Amino acid sequence: MQVQYIYYRKEDGFMLHCDILIKNARILRPNMTVATDQTIVISNSEIVKISDSVSTSEYEADTIIDN
């Protein structure tokens, strides 16, 4: 799997580009526990990152979904 990022210049530095950024999502883990307030980053039709520590200021998204 190869993911390509496009960088945008902002005042405070570079930002990663993604197609879709889903904020405040709930994730069902393999052990059947639920993780809340997760951020999902999708680029080129693939999930690139799932994390509770992704700062939305890191990414410039074409579409932002806030659950």
C-alpha positions as CSV (number, residue, x, y, z in Angstrom):
1,M,0.0,0.0,0.0
2,Q,1.5,3.3,-1.0
3,V,-0.1,6.5,0.2
4,Q,0.8,9.8,-1.4
5,Y,0.3,13.1,0.4
6,I,0.1,16.6,-1.0
7,Y,1.5,19.3,1.3
8,Y,-0.1,22.7,1.7
9,R,1.7,25.6,3.0
10,K,0.0,27.3,6.0
11,E,1.3,30.0,8.3
12,D,2.4,27.6,10.9
13,G,4.0,25.0,8.6
14,F,3.0,22.2,6.2
15,M,-0.3,20.3,6.3
16,L,-1.0,16.8,5.0
17,H,-3.8,16.5,2.5
18,C,-6.4,13.8,2.7
19,D,-9.7,13.1,0.9
20,I,-11.9,12.6,3.9
21,L,-11.4,13.4,7.6
22,I,-13.9,11.9,10.0
23,K,-13.9,13.4,13.4
24,N,-15.4,12.2,16.7
25,A,-16.1,8.7,15.3
26,R,-16.7,5.5,17.3
27,I,-14.6,2.5,16.4
28,L,-15.4,-1.1,17.2
29,R,-12.1,-2.9,18.0
30,P,-11.4,-6.6,17.3
31,N,-11.8,-7.4,21.0
32,M,-15.4,-5.9,20.8
33,T,-14.7,-2.8,22.8
34,V,-15.7,0.6,21.5
35,A,-13.3,3.5,21.2
36,T,-14.9,6.9,21.2
37,D,-13.8,10.3,19.9
38,Q,-11.6,8.8,17.2
39,T,-10.3,10.5,14.0
40,I,-10.2,8.6,10.7
41,V,-8.1,9.8,7.9
42,I,-9.0,8.5,4.4
43,S,-6.8,9.2,1.3
44,N,-7.0,7.5,-2.1
45,S,-9.9,5.3,-1.0
46,E,-7.9,3.8,1.8
47,I,-7.9,4.4,5.6
48,V,-4.6,5.9,6.3
49,K,-4.9,6.5,10.0
50,I,-7.2,5.9,13.0
51,S,-6.3,7.7,16.1
52,D,-7.5,9.6,19.1
53,S,-4.5,11.9,18.9
54,V,-4.8,13.2,15.3
55,S,-4.9,16.9,15.4
56,T,-7.3,18.2,12.8
57,S,-4.9,21.0,12.2
58,E,-2.5,18.5,10.8
59,Y,-4.7,17.7,7.8
60,E,-6.3,19.7,4.9
61,A,-9.3,17.6,3.8
62,D,-11.6,17.8,0.8
63,T,-14.4,16.6,3.0
64,I,-14.8,16.8,6.7
65,I,-17.4,14.7,8.6
66,D,-18.0,15.5,12.2
67,N,-20.1,12.9,13.9
